[in-house]
Amino acid sequence: MRSTLVSQFGDPRQVIALVDAERVAPGPGEVEVMLSLAAINPSDLIPVTGAYSARTTLPFVPGFEGIGTIARVGAGVRSLRPGDRVIPIGASGLWQEYLVRPAAWCFSVPGDIDDRQAATSYVNPLTAIRLIEALKAHFGSIAGRRIGVTAAGSAIGGMLMQLIAGEGARPVGIVRSERSAERLASGAPGEVVVADQNNIPSPLAFDAILDAVGGPFAGDLIGQTLQPGAAFIQYGALSGVPVPIQAIQARPDVRFSFLWLRTWVHAAGRPAIEEAFAESFAGLRTGLFSSRIARTYPLSRLDEALTHQEDPKRDGKLLLDTRC
């Protein structure tokens, strides 16, 4: 079968190889999933660079999000049958034609959710849901709160703006370019500001920030924009650099926390994950969690897809057709 493999850390365009791999029969309690579509997310590529080398074992197959159909079931599996559509989660490995995964980590897809929607129903929607829950756990109600969202021009940024407004709070999307600001302002509620490390408009005050960037820019936002008693939740590190510890230590009046979807998934238990997926599917039906798809590439043209992923003018998510 066609697969991808990372044998050393580095630039994803250089170290992710296309390889021929052997299909493995599912063991007891396992299923084999014939994958159809997989998403390309920053969370897929950051481990490839070695940013999380302490918890990443080489070699590995990238890809955390996608959809497929049950091809074979192992002994003792009663909940799934060949032909069932599922979203396999719990580990990377979706950038290949077939995947063996414990049946307990495969979640069924409703018939009215198509493959393109299902392929993006996991990482962004469930992360967005958890971030709003984290804000509510901190404040009780977030109604009336002014909440900043970095990298707001991303797919999850737009989702967060919608969810924040739906809770009666005031979202402020933070983007780096006027082009992103114009696009976001046309489809998302709340304010939009253009800011980067060299230009943070003043006055700019937040009760909370949901940060996907990290690095010095996040440190500047912490020092210059957060109100006393505010919350700062980091859920991504697009900069590839941690938030400066000095910035955190300088604000003992701010509650800092990290939200990594993988950590929650492995601690939550299946009923909680099923509930989150039900909310994700409901949001797909209304358009709340829909992601703009810029293009679908055959897995055999992964190099082109990765080049497109790095294009700052890319307008939407990229999918990989793992069947070709």
C-alpha positions in Angstrom: 0.0 0.0 0.0 1.0 3.6 -0.5 2.1 5.3 2.7 4.2 8.2 4.0 7.0 8.0 6.5 9.1 10.3 8.7 12.5 8.8 9.6 14.2 12.0 10.7 13.1 15.4 11.9 13.3 18.4 9.6 11.5 20.4 6.9 8.3 18.4 6.1 8.9 18.9 2.4 12.2 17.2 2.7 11.8 14.5 5.3 8.3 13.1 4.6 8.8 10.3 2.2 6.3 8.4 0.0 6.9 4.7 0.6 5.4 1.3 -0.1 4.3 -0.4 3.1 2.9 -3.8 4.0 -0.8 -4.0 4.9 -1.2 -5.5 8.4 -4.1 -7.6 9.4 -6.1 -6.3 12.4 -5.6 -8.1 15.7 -8.2 -8.8 18.4 -10.2 -5.6 19.2 -8.7 -3.9 16.1 -10.1 -2.8 12.7 -8.4 -2.0 9.4 -9.6 1.3 7.9 -9.4 2.0 4.2 -8.7 5.7 4.3 -10.2 8.0 1.8 -9.4 11.6 2.8 -7.0 13.1 5.3 -6.5 16.7 6.2 -3.3 18.7 6.4 -3.1 20.6 9.6 -0.3 22.6 11.3 -0.5 20.0 14.1 0.5 17.3 11.6 3.6 19.2 10.5 5.0 20.6 13.7 6.0 17.2 15.1 7.8 16.5 11.8 10.1 19.4 12.4 11.2 17.9 15.7 9.4 20.6 17.9 8.0 17.8 20.0 10.9 15.4 19.7 10.8 14.4 23.3 7.4 12.8 22.8 7.7 11.8 19.2 9.1 8.4 18.3 10.8 7.9 14.9 9.8 6.6 12.4 6.2 7.5 12.2 3.4 8.1 9.7 2.0 11.7 9.9 -1.7 12.7 9.8 -4.1 13.1 12.7 -7.4 13.8 10.9 -9.4 12.1 8.2 -12.0 9.6 7.3 -12.2 6.1 6.0 -14.2 2.9 5.7 -13.9 -0.3 7.7 -12.2 -2.9 5.5 -11.5 -5.7 8.0 -12.4 -6.3 11.6 -10.3 -8.3 14.1 -11.6 -10.9 16.6 -14.0 -9.7 19.2 -15.1 -6.5 17.3 -18.9 -6.2 17.4 -19.4 -2.4 17.2 -18.2 -2.0 13.6 -18.6 -3.8 10.4 -16.9 -3.7 7.0 -18.3 -0.8 5.0 -18.9 1.5 8.1 -17.5 5.0 7.7 -15.4 6.1 10.6 -13.1 8.8 11.9 -10.0 7.1 13.5 -8.3 9.2 16.2 -5.9 8.7 19.1 -2.6 8.7 17.2 -1.1 9.9 13.9 -0.9 7.6 10.9 -3.7 8.8 8.5 -1.5 9.8 5.5 -1.6 6.3 4.0 -4.0 4.0 2.3 -4.8 1.6 5.1 -4.6 2.0 8.9 -5.0 -0.5 11.7 -6.4 1.1 14.8 -8.3 -0.2 18.0 -12.0 -0.2 17.3 -12.4 1.8 20.5 -10.6 4.7 18.8 -12.9 4.8 15.7 -16.0 7.0 15.7 -18.9 6.5 13.3 -19.9 9.2 10.8 -23.6 10.0 10.3 -24.9 9.3 6.8 -25.7 13.0 6.1 -22.1 14.1 6.7 -20.1 13.7 3.5 -16.5 12.7 3.4 -15.1 16.2 2.8 -16.9 17.5 5.9 -16.0 14.5 8.0 -12.3 14.8 7.1 -12.2 18.1 8.9 -14.7 17.3 11.8 -12.1 16.4 14.4 -9.1 18.7 15.1 -10.6 22.2 14.7 -14.2 21.6 15.9 -13.2 19.6 19.0 -10.4 22.0 19.9 -12.8 25.0 19.5 -15.4 23.3 21.7 -12.9 22.6 24.4 -11.5 26.2 24.3 -14.9 27.7 24.9 -15.5 25.2 27.8 -12.1 26.2 29.3 -13.1 29.9 29.1 -16.5 29.2 30.8 -14.7 27.1 33.5 -12.5 30.2 34.2 -15.1 32.9 34.2 -18.4 31.0 34.8 -20.2 33.0 32.0 -18.2 34.7 29.3 -21.1 37.0 28.4 -19.8 40.5 27.9 -16.2 39.5 28.0 -13.8 40.8 25.4 -11.8 37.9 24.0 -8.9 38.0 21.6 -8.3 35.3 19.0 -4.9 35.1 17.4 -4.4 33.7 13.9 -8.1 34.5 13.5 -8.0 34.2 9.8 -7.5 30.4 10.1 -10.4 27.9 9.9 -10.5 27.4 13.7 -10.1 31.2 14.2 -13.4 31.8 12.4 -15.1 29.0 14.4 -13.9 30.6 17.6 -15.2 34.0 16.7 -18.6 32.5 16.0 -18.7 30.5 19.2 -17.6 33.4 21.3 -20.3 35.6 19.9 -22.8 32.9 20.4 -22.0 33.0 24.2 -22.8 36.7 24.3 -19.1 37.7 24.5 -17.2 40.1 22.3 -14.7 38.4 19.9 -11.7 40.3 18.6 -9.9 38.6 15.7 -6.2 39.3 15.6 -4.6 38.9 12.2 -1.3 39.9 10.5 -2.4 41.4 7.3 -5.1 43.7 5.9 -6.0 41.0 3.4 -6.8 38.6 6.2 -8.7 41.3 8.1 -10.9 42.0 5.1 -11.7 38.4 4.6 -12.4 37.7 8.2 -14.5 40.9 8.7 -16.8 39.8 5.8 -17.7 36.5 7.5 -17.1 36.6 11.2 -18.8 38.5 14.0 -17.0 41.0 16.3 -14.0 43.2 15.7 -10.9 42.5 13.7 -7.5 44.1 14.3 -4.2 43.9 12.4 -1.3 43.3 14.7 2.1 41.7 14.8 5.1 41.8 17.1 6.2 45.2 15.8 2.7 46.8 15.9 0.1 46.1 18.6 -2.5 48.9 18.5 -3.1 50.8 21.7 -5.3 50.7 23.6 -6.2 47.0 23.2 -7.5 45.3 26.3 -8.8 41.7 26.6 -10.4 39.6 29.3 -8.9 36.6 27.7 -6.8 35.5 24.7 -7.0 32.2 22.8 -3.6 31.9 21.2 -2.5 29.7 18.4 0.8 31.4 17.7 3.1 31.5 20.8 6.5 33.1 20.6 7.4 36.8 21.3 4.2 38.1 19.8 2.2 36.2 22.4 4.5 37.5 25.1 3.8 41.1 23.9 0.1 40.5 23.9 0.3 39.2 27.5 2.2 42.2 28.7 0.3 44.9 26.8 -3.3 43.8 26.4 -4.5 41.5 29.2 -6.6 42.9 32.0 -6.0 41.8 35.6 -7.7 38.5 36.2 -7.5 37.6 32.6 -7.1 34.1 31.1 -4.5 33.2 28.4 -5.0 29.8 26.8 -2.5 28.6 24.3 -3.6 25.8 22.0 -1.1 26.1 19.2 2.5 27.2 18.4 2.4 28.3 14.7 5.6 30.4 15.4 7.4 27.2 16.4 8.7 29.2 19.5 7.4 28.9 23.1 5.8 31.9 24.9 8.7 33.7 26.7 8.7 32.5 30.3 9.5 36.1 31.4 6.3 37.3 29.9 4.3 34.7 32.0 6.3 35.4 35.2 5.7 39.1 34.8 1.9 38.6 35.0 1.0 36.7 38.2 -2.5 38.3 37.9 -3.2 36.3 34.7 -4.1 32.6 34.6 -2.1 30.7 32.0 -3.0 27.3 30.6 -2.4 25.1 27.6 -5.1 23.1 25.7 -3.8 20.2 23.6 -6.5 18.2 22.0 -4.5 15.0 22.2 -4.2 15.3 26.0 -7.9 15.8 26.4 -8.8 13.0 24.1 -6.7 10.5 26.0 -8.1 11.5 29.3 -11.8 12.2 28.5 -13.2 8.7 27.8 -15.3 7.6 24.9 -18.7 9.0 26.0 -17.3 12.5 26.3 -15.6 12.2 22.9 -18.8 10.9 21.3 -20.6 13.9 22.7 -18.0 16.3 21.3 -18.3 14.6 17.9 -22.1 14.9 18.0 -21.6 18.7 18.6 -19.1 18.8 15.7 -21.5 17.1 13.3 -24.3 19.4 14.4 -22.1 22.4 13.7 -21.2 21.0 10.3 -24.9 20.8 9.4 -25.4 24.4 10.3 -22.2 25.6 8.7 -20.6 26.7 12.0 -17.8 24.1 11.8 -17.5 24.0 8.0 -14.0 24.5 6.6 -13.2 26.1 3.3 -11.4 23.5 1.2 -8.8 25.1 -1.0 -7.8 21.9 -2.9 -7.6 18.1 -2.7 -4.4 16.5 -3.7 -3.6 12.8 -4.4 -1.3 11.4 -1.8 1.1 10.6 -4.7 1.5 14.4 -5.1 2.3 15.1 -1.4 5.2 17.3 -2.3 2.9 19.7 -4.2 0.4 19.7 -1.3 3.1 20.6 1.2 4.3 23.4 -1.0 0.8 24.7 -1.2 0.3 24.4 2.5 3.2 26.8 3.1 1.8 29.4 0.6 0.7 32.5 2.6 -2.0 33.1 0.0 -3.6 29.7 0.5 -7.3 30.2 1.0 -8.6 27.2 2.9 -7.6 23.8 4.1 -5.9 21.1 2.0 -7.0 17.5 1.8 -5.1 14.4 0.7 -6.9 11.7 -1.3 -5.2 8.7 0.2 -6.5 6.3 -2.5 -4.4 7.7 -5.3 
